[in-house]
Amino acid sequence: MDFDYRLAFDLAPVGLALSRNRTMVDCNQRLCEMFGADRTQLIGQSFQVLYPSADEYERTGARISPIINRNGTYADDRIMKRLDGRFKGETFWCHVTGRALNRDAPHEAGIWSFEDLSANRPVKAELTPREREVAAHLMQGLTSKHIGKTLEISHRTVEIYRARLMRKYKASTTADLVHKLMSGG
């Protein structure tokens, strides 16, 4: 049986990107559709173009390195930004999974998958970059102390962001907030 790996890559049901030094060197059609762009707008570009802010791109890169160094893979849910098309600039929840080809240099080369979660989890409130990060960690079930350690901020600062999120989502408890974040409620 002759299998066409390029065709499988292009027709995969999730967005895929091959990277070198946090720059996209190849991507599939699903990734282009997800971000409202064509291949020429993505190939050769930094992943930064897919983030709501440069700050979030930098912090995410710093957070990814030690985890990929440890086990070769990384996964999280984060808010990304559509690059172009009719939803240009729209933010959406995305599940991102990556694998480094070399654990000792995690950003050197890798493959990344992107799954659009917006159908199940719309972004309802206008959130700041830090609120988006705290929300993503809350949905993973992390405590304020653990989130603070991960984001390199105090747990009290995390609690301030959690309180802001609870107000924005009209949540009465953390469990209620997590439910509303997960359901887009």
Secondary structure in CASP SS format (residue, H / E / C, confidence):
PFRMAT SS
TARGET T0000
AUTHOR 0000-0000-0000
METHOD secondary structure of the structure
MODEL  1
M C 1.00
D C 1.00
F C 1.00
D C 1.00
Y H 1.00
R H 1.00
L H 1.00
A H 1.00
F H 1.00
D H 1.00
L H 1.00
A C 1.00
P C 1.00
V C 1.00
G E 1.00
L E 1.00
A E 1.00
L E 1.00
S E 1.00
R E 1.00
N C 1.00
R C 1.00
T E 1.00
M E 1.00
V E 1.00
D E 1.00
C E 1.00
N C 1.00
Q H 1.00
R H 1.00
L H 1.00
C H 1.00
E H 1.00
M H 1.00
F H 1.00
G C 1.00
A C 1.00
D C 1.00
R H 1.00
T H 1.00
Q H 1.00
L H 1.00
I C 1.00
G C 1.00
Q C 1.00
S E 1.00
F H 1.00
Q H 1.00
V H 1.00
L H 1.00
Y C 1.00
P C 1.00
S C 1.00
A H 1.00
D H 1.00
E H 1.00
Y H 1.00
E H 1.00
R H 1.00
T H 1.00
G H 1.00
A H 1.00
R H 1.00
I H 1.00
S H 1.00
P H 1.00
I H 1.00
I H 1.00
N H 1.00
R H 1.00
N H 1.00
G C 1.00
T E 1.00
Y E 1.00
A E 1.00
D E 1.00
D E 1.00
R E 1.00
I E 1.00
M E 1.00
K E 1.00
R C 1.00
L C 1.00
D C 1.00
G H 1.00
R H 1.00
F H 1.00
K C 1.00
G C 1.00
E C 1.00
T E 1.00
F E 1.00
W E 1.00
C E 1.00
H E 1.00
V E 1.00
T E 1.00
G E 1.00
R E 1.00
A E 1.00
L C 1.00
N C 1.00
R C 1.00
D C 1.00
A C 1.00
P C 1.00
H C 1.00
E C 1.00
A E 1.00
G E 1.00
I E 1.00
W E 1.00
S E 1.00
F E 1.00
E E 1.00
D E 1.00
L C 1.00
S C 1.00
A C 1.00
N C 1.00
R C 1.00
P C 1.00
V C 1.00
K C 1.00
A C 1.00
E C 1.00
L C 1.00
T C 1.00
P H 1.00
R H 1.00
E H 1.00
R H 1.00
E H 1.00
V H 1.00
A H 1.00
A H 1.00
H H 1.00
L H 1.00
M H 1.00
Q C 1.00
G C 1.00
L C 1.00
T C 1.00
S H 1.00
K H 1.00
H H 1.00
I H 1.00
G H 1.00
K H 1.00
T H 1.00
L H 1.00
E C 1.00
I C 1.00
S C 1.00
H H 1.00
R H 1.00
T H 1.00
V H 1.00
E H 1.00
I H 1.00
Y H 1.00
R H 1.00
A H 1.00
R H 1.00
L H 1.00
M H 1.00
R H 1.00
K H 1.00
Y C 1.00
K C 1.00
A C 1.00
S C 1.00
T C 1.00
T H 1.00
A H 1.00
D H 1.00
L H 1.00
V H 1.00
H H 1.00
K H 1.00
L H 1.00
M H 1.00
S H 1.00
G C 1.00
G C 1.00
END
